[in-house]
Amino acid sequence: MEKKNIDWSSLGFGYVQTDMRYVSNYKNGAWDDGCLTDQANVTMSECACVLQYAQTCFEGMKAYTTQDGHIVCFRPDLNAQRMADSCRRLKMPVFPEDRFVKAVVETVRANAAWVPPYGSGASLYLRPFMFGSDAIIGVKPATEFQFRVFATPVGPYFKGGIKPLKLRICDYDRAAPRGTGHVKAGLNYAMSLYAIVDAHEQGYDENVYLDSGSRTFIEETGGANIVFVKGNTLVTPKSDTILPSITRRSLVQVAKDYLGMEVEEREVALSEIGDFTECGLCGTAAVISPVGTIVDHGKEINYAGFGPTIQKLYDTLTGIQMGRIPAPEGWIEVIE
């Protein structure tokens, strides 16, 4: 497969329209067979439920070219499970998990020329998403839905590539107790837009959100889970309002099984973040990005940036994804 003529190393994290995407529609209580299409635009009623009441959820995942030349996807079954959880919480019909994985595989295969070559530092980002498509004016769930998967080649998530990030403790709340913080709902991200623009204007890369009940515990950032390191221990905040990151779950297993680390998944108090030596943000888009500084209303807490443990976690997980290190069973979906 001849690759597209792209300067892969210069890609940022932005949308580039590729050749094909997958579409399936839900109507009269059932999903249709679904298909690939070259049509990138969506046409719907001005009163579509997604436009009026934000009934939508999405996933994010990547396809890579491995060291031996295969095209693979990383743990798509977990994305399928998480989207199913999001759909149940948002009163949307679950797209069958086996069909989800099949749709992802078909989309990647149809856009194989857009999968960046091994060693380029880029990947093919996949965005499965679903939305209520029929006209709804009263406050209630839609009855018709569309599930889509598109692909776009991307570079690093954070502007300027992988470098120590500067974060701030945010005065706004990301998610409420018993709300939707634990699912990947589009409305969660809409809630963070004002705060992230303000953070960028103030010279920060991201916001660190606290629990909205007591505002004393670390939750996550607007687009990634956060992890801390102290000695030989990886610490990850635990809360019912944190999105269960697939990358974080993978890093936890990598820390235990590959690096021989202790892992603590627990509440992390704001008052103790100065006790840690390293800090990182993790997610599909970011993998794991080092944090250099967290600013708590003028008080700076500094970390080792790309310290030895964050570096080992990054190298091991990306090594698994790229085929340089043997993967645990079921982690890698080989597409070509």
C-alpha positions as CSV (number, residue, x, y, z in Angstrom):
1,M,0.0,0.0,0.0
2,E,1.5,3.3,-1.1
3,K,1.3,5.9,1.6
4,K,0.0,9.4,1.0
5,N,2.5,12.1,0.2
6,I,2.5,13.9,3.6
7,D,5.2,15.4,5.7
8,W,4.3,13.1,8.6
9,S,6.7,14.6,11.1
10,S,5.1,18.1,10.8
11,L,1.5,16.9,11.6
12,G,-0.2,18.5,14.6
13,F,-3.3,17.2,16.3
14,G,-5.8,18.4,13.8
15,Y,-8.4,17.1,11.3
16,V,-7.3,16.0,7.9
17,Q,-10.1,14.5,5.8
18,T,-9.3,11.0,4.7
19,D,-10.9,8.8,2.0
20,M,-13.6,6.7,3.8
21,R,-15.6,6.6,7.0
22,Y,-18.1,4.1,8.4
23,V,-21.8,5.0,9.0
24,S,-24.7,3.1,10.5
25,N,-28.2,4.4,11.3
26,Y,-30.6,3.4,14.0
27,K,-34.3,3.6,13.2
28,N,-37.5,1.8,14.3
29,G,-35.6,0.2,17.1
30,A,-32.8,-1.4,15.1
31,W,-29.4,-0.7,13.6
32,D,-29.0,-1.1,9.8
33,D,-26.2,-3.1,8.3
34,G,-23.8,0.0,8.1
35,C,-21.3,0.7,5.3
36,L,-18.3,2.6,4.3
37,T,-18.8,5.9,2.5
38,D,-16.7,8.7,1.0
39,Q,-19.2,11.3,2.2
40,A,-17.7,13.3,5.0
41,N,-20.6,15.7,5.6
42,V,-23.7,15.0,7.8
43,T,-27.1,16.4,6.9
44,M,-29.8,16.6,9.6
45,S,-32.8,18.5,10.8
46,E,-32.2,21.9,12.4
47,C,-34.1,20.4,15.3
48,A,-32.0,17.3,15.6
49,C,-31.6,16.1,19.2
50,V,-27.9,16.5,19.1
51,L,-28.2,20.1,18.2
52,Q,-30.8,20.9,20.8
53,Y,-29.9,18.8,23.8
54,A,-26.3,17.5,23.1
55,Q,-27.3,13.9,23.0
56,T,-23.9,12.6,21.8
57,C,-20.9,10.5,22.9
58,F,-17.6,9.6,21.3
59,E,-14.5,7.6,21.6
60,G,-10.8,8.2,20.7
61,M,-8.3,5.6,19.6
62,K,-5.3,5.1,17.3
63,A,-4.0,2.9,14.6
64,Y,-0.2,2.5,14.1
65,T,2.3,1.0,11.8
66,T,4.4,-1.4,13.8
67,Q,8.1,-2.1,13.6
68,D,7.5,-5.2,11.4
69,G,5.2,-3.2,9.0
70,H,1.8,-4.3,10.3
71,I,-1.1,-1.9,10.8
72,V,-2.6,-2.4,14.3
73,C,-5.1,-0.8,16.6
74,F,-4.7,-0.7,20.4
75,R,-7.3,-2.3,22.6
76,P,-10.5,-1.4,20.5
77,D,-12.6,-3.8,22.6
78,L,-12.2,-1.5,25.6
79,N,-13.3,1.5,23.5
80,A,-16.4,-0.5,22.5
81,Q,-17.2,-1.2,26.1
82,R,-16.7,2.4,27.2
83,M,-19.0,3.7,24.4
84,A,-21.6,1.1,25.4
85,D,-21.5,2.5,29.0
86,S,-21.8,6.1,27.6
87,C,-24.8,5.2,25.5
88,R,-26.6,3.6,28.5
89,R,-26.0,6.6,30.6
90,L,-27.2,9.0,27.9
91,K,-30.3,6.9,26.9
92,M,-28.8,6.0,23.5
93,P,-29.0,2.6,21.8
94,V,-25.8,0.6,22.3
95,F,-24.0,-0.1,19.1
96,P,-23.0,-3.8,19.5
97,E,-19.5,-4.1,20.7
98,D,-18.4,-6.7,18.1
99,R,-19.7,-4.5,15.4
100,F,-17.9,-1.5,16.9
101,V,-14.6,-3.3,16.6
102,K,-15.4,-4.4,13.1
103,A,-16.3,-0.9,12.0
104,V,-13.0,0.4,13.4
105,V,-11.1,-2.3,11.5
106,E,-13.0,-1.5,8.2
107,T,-12.3,2.2,8.6
108,V,-8.6,1.7,9.2
109,R,-8.3,-0.8,6.3
110,A,-10.1,1.6,3.9
111,N,-7.7,4.4,4.9
112,A,-4.5,2.3,5.1
113,A,-2.7,4.8,2.9
114,W,-3.2,7.4,5.6
115,V,-1.6,5.4,8.4
116,P,1.7,7.1,9.1
117,P,4.8,5.0,8.6
118,Y,6.7,3.5,11.5
119,G,9.1,5.9,13.2
120,S,7.4,9.0,12.0
121,G,6.0,9.9,15.4
122,A,2.5,10.2,13.9
123,S,-0.5,7.9,14.0
124,L,-4.0,7.5,12.6
125,Y,-6.5,8.8,15.1
126,L,-9.9,7.2,15.0
127,R,-13.1,9.0,16.2
128,P,-16.1,6.7,16.7
129,F,-19.1,8.8,17.7
130,M,-22.9,8.6,18.0
131,F,-25.6,11.3,18.1
132,G,-29.4,11.7,18.2
133,S,-30.4,12.6,14.6
134,D,-34.2,13.1,14.5
135,A,-36.1,16.3,15.3
136,I,-36.8,16.6,19.0
137,I,-38.2,19.8,20.5
138,G,-39.5,18.5,23.9
139,V,-36.8,17.5,26.4
140,K,-36.5,13.8,25.8
141,P,-34.2,11.3,24.1
142,A,-34.0,11.0,20.3
143,T,-35.6,7.9,18.6
144,E,-33.1,7.9,15.6
145,F,-29.4,7.8,15.9
146,Q,-26.3,7.7,13.7
147,F,-23.0,6.0,14.5
148,R,-20.0,7.0,12.6
149,V,-16.2,6.3,12.6
150,F,-13.8,8.7,10.8
151,A,-10.0,8.6,10.7
152,T,-7.4,11.4,10.5
153,P,-3.6,11.3,10.7
154,V,-2.2,13.2,13.7
155,G,1.0,14.2,15.4
156,P,1.4,15.1,19.1
157,Y,-1.6,16.2,21.0
158,F,0.0,19.1,22.9
159,K,1.3,22.0,20.8
160,G,5.1,21.9,20.4
161,G,5.3,18.1,20.8
162,I,6.3,16.2,23.9
163,K,7.7,18.6,26.5
164,P,7.0,19.2,30.2
165,L,3.6,20.8,30.6
166,K,2.5,23.6,32.9
167,L,-0.9,23.1,34.5
168,R,-3.0,25.1,36.9
169,I,-5.6,24.1,39.5
170,C,-8.9,25.2,38.0
171,D,-11.6,27.2,39.8
172,Y,-14.3,25.7,37.5
173,D,-15.8,22.2,37.9
174,R,-15.6,19.5,35.3
175,A,-18.2,17.1,36.6
176,A,-20.7,16.8,39.4
177,P,-21.2,13.8,41.7
178,R,-23.7,11.4,40.1
179,G,-23.3,13.3,36.8
180,T,-21.7,12.2,33.6
181,G,-18.0,12.6,34.3
182,H,-17.4,8.9,34.1
183,V,-18.7,8.6,30.5
184,K,-17.4,10.1,27.3
185,A,-20.2,12.5,26.6
186,G,-19.7,15.5,24.3
187,L,-21.3,17.8,26.9
188,N,-18.5,17.1,29.3
189,Y,-16.0,18.7,26.9
190,A,-18.3,21.6,26.1
191,M,-18.2,22.4,29.9
192,S,-14.4,22.6,29.7
193,L,-14.0,24.9,26.7
194,Y,-14.2,28.2,28.5
195,A,-11.7,27.1,31.1
196,I,-9.2,25.7,28.6
197,V,-9.2,28.8,26.5
198,D,-8.7,30.9,29.6
199,A,-5.8,28.6,30.7
200,H,-4.1,29.0,27.4
201,E,-4.5,32.8,27.5
202,Q,-2.8,32.7,30.9
203,G,0.1,30.6,29.7
204,Y,-1.0,27.2,30.9
205,D,-1.2,24.0,28.8
206,E,-4.2,22.5,30.8
207,N,-6.4,22.7,33.8
208,V,-6.4,20.3,36.7
209,Y,-10.0,19.8,38.0
210,L,-10.8,19.1,41.6
211,D,-13.8,17.1,42.9
212,S,-16.8,19.5,42.8
213,G,-18.1,18.3,46.2
214,S,-15.3,19.2,48.5
215,R,-12.8,20.7,46.1
216,T,-10.0,19.0,48.0
217,F,-9.2,16.0,45.8
218,I,-7.5,15.8,42.3
219,E,-9.7,14.5,39.5
220,E,-8.3,14.9,36.0
221,T,-7.7,17.5,33.3
222,G,-10.0,18.6,30.6
223,G,-8.7,16.0,28.1
224,A,-6.6,13.4,30.1
225,N,-6.2,11.4,33.3
226,I,-3.4,12.4,35.6
227,V,-0.9,10.1,37.3
228,F,1.8,10.7,39.9
229,V,5.0,8.9,40.9
230,K,6.7,8.6,44.3
231,G,9.7,6.3,44.5
232,N,8.7,3.0,43.0
233,T,4.9,3.7,43.3
234,L,2.5,4.9,40.6
235,V,-0.5,6.7,42.1
236,T,-3.7,7.4,40.1
237,P,-6.6,9.4,41.4
238,K,-9.8,7.4,42.0
239,S,-13.2,8.9,41.7
240,D,-16.7,8.1,40.4
241,T,-16.5,11.2,38.2
242,I,-13.2,10.5,36.4
243,L,-13.4,9.1,32.9
244,P,-11.9,5.6,32.9
245,S,-9.0,6.1,30.5
246,I,-7.9,3.1,28.6
247,T,-4.4,4.4,28.4
248,R,-4.3,4.8,32.2
249,R,-5.6,1.3,32.7
250,S,-2.9,0.1,30.4
251,L,-0.2,2.1,32.2
252,V,-1.3,0.6,35.5
253,Q,-0.7,-2.9,34.1
254,V,2.6,-1.9,32.5
255,A,3.8,-0.4,35.8
256,K,2.9,-3.7,37.7
257,D,3.8,-6.3,35.1
258,Y,6.7,-4.8,33.1
259,L,8.3,-2.4,35.5
260,G,7.7,-4.1,38.8
261,M,6.1,-1.0,40.4
262,E,3.6,-0.7,43.2
263,V,0.3,0.9,42.1
264,E,-2.1,2.9,44.2
265,E,-5.5,3.7,42.8
266,R,-7.0,6.0,45.4
267,E,-8.2,9.5,46.3
268,V,-5.3,12.0,45.9
269,A,-5.6,15.1,48.0
270,L,-4.6,18.4,46.6
271,S,-2.6,19.0,49.7
272,E,-0.3,16.0,48.9
273,I,0.6,16.7,45.3
274,G,3.9,18.3,46.4
275,D,5.0,15.0,47.8
276,F,5.3,13.4,44.4
277,T,8.5,13.5,42.3
278,E,6.9,13.0,38.8
279,C,3.6,13.7,37.2
280,G,2.1,12.9,33.8
281,L,-1.1,13.3,31.8
282,C,-2.3,10.1,30.0
283,G,-4.8,9.4,27.3
284,T,-5.2,8.1,23.8
285,A,-4.1,11.3,22.2
286,A,-1.3,12.2,24.6
287,V,-0.1,8.6,25.5
288,I,1.7,10.0,28.6
289,S,3.0,13.5,28.6
290,P,5.3,14.8,31.4
291,V,4.2,17.6,33.7
292,G,6.8,20.1,34.8
293,T,4.7,22.4,37.0
294,I,1.3,22.6,38.6
295,V,0.3,26.1,39.8
296,D,-2.1,26.3,42.7
297,H,-3.2,29.9,42.8
298,G,0.4,31.3,42.7
299,K,2.0,28.3,44.5
300,E,4.2,26.3,42.1
301,I,4.7,22.6,42.5
302,N,7.6,21.4,40.3
303,Y,8.2,17.9,39.0
304,A,11.0,16.1,37.2
305,G,9.3,16.6,33.8
306,F,10.4,13.6,31.7
307,G,11.7,11.9,34.8
308,P,13.0,8.3,34.7
309,T,9.7,6.6,35.6
310,I,7.5,8.6,33.2
311,Q,10.1,7.9,30.5
312,K,10.0,4.2,31.2
313,L,6.2,4.1,31.2
314,Y,6.2,6.0,27.9
315,D,8.8,3.8,26.3
316,T,7.2,0.6,27.4
317,L,3.7,1.5,26.4
318,T,4.7,2.9,23.0
319,G,7.0,-0.1,22.6
320,I,4.0,-2.4,23.0
321,Q,1.9,-0.3,20.6
322,M,4.6,-0.3,18.0
323,G,5.5,-4.0,18.2
324,R,9.0,-3.5,19.8
325,I,7.9,-5.1,23.0
326,P,5.6,-8.2,23.3
327,A,2.0,-7.2,24.2
328,P,-0.3,-8.8,26.8
329,E,-2.8,-11.1,25.2
330,G,-5.7,-9.2,23.5
331,W,-4.1,-5.8,23.5
332,I,-3.3,-5.5,19.8
333,E,-5.8,-5.8,17.0
334,V,-3.9,-6.6,13.8
335,I,-5.6,-5.1,10.8
336,E,-3.1,-5.6,8.0
